[in-house]
Amino acid sequence: MSATSCLVAFLACAHPAIKADNVEIQILDLEHQRQQAQLSGDWQTIAQLNAPDFTEIAGTGLIRTGAQNAEAMRSGVLKFDKVDYSDQEVRLYGNVAIVTGIGHRSGSFGGSAFEQRFRYTRIYARQEGGWRVVFAQTTRIEAPTP
């Protein structure tokens, strides 16, 4: 096999991995955009990151739509003082990306202060215009009881 044939074979095999890495970087960048929008109260960016039919199951079990979340931020009912995400992992399944991680947020909701540590899952779907979040769920991380 010639050197050129070996190079072509290598690149053909490596291409899916390179493509997957690029998508992972895109998704993590969207996660960072979400974090910055939450901190700055930029409800318009949050609305753009979410699909029109976005649904969330909050740590309390409450089901909320993207429109409800955006309105809570727009009206000032929901304000974030701190938003940190860590341990993020991205899994790709064709036109679907699943992000899991740990979150730590504080702020106020309806004038009452809150602080949360939680595990989260966000599901992105590739739609016209790019990747958008279609579903999210959070589960509170409780302190272990002795």
N, C-alpha and C positions, 0 to 999 in steps of 0.2 A: 504494500500500500504506500502510495506516495505521501510526502509531507503535506501536500495540499489536501489530499483526501482525508488524512488524519485530522487536519484542522477543521475541515467542513463537518466531519462526523462529530468532533468534539463540540463545535458550536451548535450543531443541531440538537445534541443532547443537553447542552447547558442552557439553551434558550428558555425552556419552561421555568427553570429555577430563577433565571434572571428576571423573567416576567413576573413571577410570584414575588420576588424581592421588591420589585418596583411597586406592585400593588400593596404590599405590606407597608412600604414607606408612605404611599398615598393615604392609606387608612390611618396610620399613626399621625400623619399630618392633620387629617380631619379631626382626630381626637384632640390634638393640641389646639386647633381652631375652636373646638367646642369649649375647652377649658378657658381659653382667653375670652371668648364671648360670654361665658358665665360670669367671669370675674368683672368684666366691664359692663354687664347688663345689656349686652348687644342681642336683644331678642330677635332682630331681623336675621342675623347670622344663624342663630339657633334654628329659626324657622326654615332657612335655606338648607341647612345640614340635614334636616328631617324630611322624609317623604311626606306627601300630603296625607297619607293614611297612617302615619306614625302612631303607635300605641306604646305605652309604658306601664309596667306594673311596678309601683313604688315599693319600698321596703315595708311599708305599712299594709300592703295588699291593695291599695287604692289603684284603680285603673284610670290613666289620664291620657288625653290625646296631645298631639303636638301643638294644636291650637290652644289648648288649655295651658300648657307649659309656657308658650310664647306670651300669652295674655298675662299670666302671673308675673313674668319678668317685665313686660311692657308697662303694666300698671304700677309696678313697684311693690306688689304684694310679696314677691320673691326676690331676695337680694343675697348675693354670695359675697362673703368676705375672704374666704379661702376655698380653693379648689385644687386638689392634688390628685393625680392618678399615678399608680405605680403597678409593677408586675403585669404590664400589659402583654397579652399574647394575641396574635392574629392567626386565624385559620381560614383558609380559602377553599371554597367549594364552587368552582365555576364563577357565576355572577353573584355569589353570596360570600360575604366575609363576616366572620364572627369574632368579636373582640371580647376578651375577658380581662378583668383586672381588679385592682383594689382602689377604692376611692376614699377620700377624706375631704369633707366639705363642712363649712360653717357659714352661717349667715342668719337671715331672719325670714320668716314666712308669716305674713299677716301680723307683723309686729312682734312676734315671739321668736326669740333666739333659738337656733338649733346648731348642733354639731353632730356629724354622722361619719362613721367608718362603715364601709360596706364593700361587698364584692358585687361586681356588676357584669352583665352581658349586654352587648349592643350588637344588633344584627344589621349589617349594611347590605343593600342590594344595588347592583349596577343598573341604573335606569338612564333614560335620556337625560343628558346633562351631567352624568357622572355617578359617583357613589353617594347614596343617601341612606340614613338610618330609617329602618322600617319598624324596629321593635327594640325595646330595652327593658331590662329587669334588674332591680337591685335587691340585695339581701343584706340586712344589717349584720355587722360583726359585733356580737355581744361579748362582753368580758366573761371569761370562764368562771363558773361558780365553783367554790371549793367543795 
